[in-house]
Amino acid sequence: MKTTILTAAWSHIASLCHVTPEFVESIRRRFSKLDTKGIGALNQKEAFIFQLDALGDIDDELYELTLKIIENMDKIDKFSKYKRFNESIAIIKRFSNIPTAEYKDESRQIIPDFFVDVEDDIAVRINSDYYPDIVTEGGFASKSENIKEKLKEARDIVNLLELKKSTLYKIVLLIVEKQINFFIDGELKPFSMGALADELSFSESTVSRAVSNKYIESKRGVYPLKSFFTNEVASKLSSSQIKSFLSKQIQYEAKENPLTDDDILKLIRQRFGIKMVRRTITKYRKLMGIVSSKERKKVYKVNQ
């Protein structure tokens, strides 16, 4: 019943906008790339799949197993003997059952934690309104043991806050250094959270906690810190670069004969000289909310 209602709604929207219901559905799927991951899903299963697709540090074998488990949650026991079953379950446990639960009903304003300004040089500034300097004053000469104890507690809290601010600042500086190409209108390069943690001698969990729900504002817009971590498709080539290339090819494709996934695969092999399978292209295309060549051809005809 739910699918029927949604299909009817999609058809109504499509009629009003002079597009196909499939195109309306592709727009909904673009929400899967927004924070919080899983938003726009029709049900819990799809919310989990959206969150799974958003992971950038998971290999194909683990991805496929986790996807199968999500699609067959009522038969989860049959996967228990798979060698990577526990890894998959650990991933699923990290997913949110209700991706939007952390948001209130009113609109949520994103406050950037850092600003990156690109002129003749690059400047990285912390949002001082959001991270003010805190000092403790007075009472040090007091004879009251209670006051002295409270002051000590206050100093400990200030030191802890300054340590967290310093840790975050180091992380952001390294992100900007490694992804400098992005801030001058280029593409993101391969850079993992583990690589950053190793370079700063932090644990990966420390980095993950530090960047969670933190944002950078630059002339290109406001981006979550986590978006600057991309997996490596080949040597010095990130999935972000592949997706950008894919998007541009489709943007300028011939409307009467749209590019198939096989066509795009050939172009990527020619451009980057890497080995890749069509399934990966299809996966990237779907993650970007781009419908198949057949559906795009229908949309082009409608728009004409």
C-alpha positions, 0 to 999 in steps of 0.5 A: 500500500505504501509503495502505491501511494508513493508511486501515485505521488511521484506521478502527480509531481512528475506531471506538474513538473513535466518530467517522468516519475523515475526522474522524481525518484532520482531527485529523492535519491540525491538526498541520500548524499546529504547529512544525516546519511539515510535521510530521504529513505522510504523505510529502515532497510533503505536508510541502512543502504543509504548509510552503507553507500556513504561509507568510503573505507569499505572494500567490495567484499564487505560491502556486498555481504553487508548489503545482503544482510541488510536486505535479508534482516529477517534471515540474518542467521543464514549469514552467521557462518560467513567469515566477515559476518562480525565485521558486517554486523559491527558496521550495521550497529553504527547505523541510525534507525531514524537518521533524522532523530537528532534534528528538531522540528525547526530548521537546523542552521549549520554553523561553520567551525572553520573558515578557509580563505583563498586569496594570494595565500590560504588562511585557515580561521577558527570560528571564534564566536563558536570557540571563544577563549576562556579564562579563569580570574580572581580567587587565587589568593582566597583562603577558602579551600572550597573556592580553591578546589572550584578554581582547580576544577575550572582550570582543568575544564579550560585546559580540556577545552583548549586541548580539544580545540587544539586537536581539531585545529591540527586536524583541519590544518592537515585536511586543508594541506592535503586537499588544497587542490579542492579549495582552489577549485580542483578535485578531492584527492585520496585521503583516509581518516586512518592516514590523517590519524597516523600523520598526527599520531592520533587514534582513528577513533579520536579523529572520527569523534573530532570531525563529527558534525564539524564544518568548513566554509570556503568560497565553494560552500559549507562542507562537513569535515568528513566529506574530505576523506575519500577512498583511493580508486588507483594510485593518487586517484580518488573516487571523488575525481571519478564521480566528478568526471562521470558527472561532467560526461553526462552533463555534456552527453548527446541528448538523443543518444545518452552515454551508457555505463559501458560508454562511461567505463570506456571513457574513464579507462581512456582518461585515467588509464585504470582498470574498473568494472561496469558495476562500479560505474553503476554504483557511482551513478546511483550514488549521485542520483543519476538515472540510467541512460534509458531513463535520461533519454526519456527525460530529455524527450520530455524536456524538448 
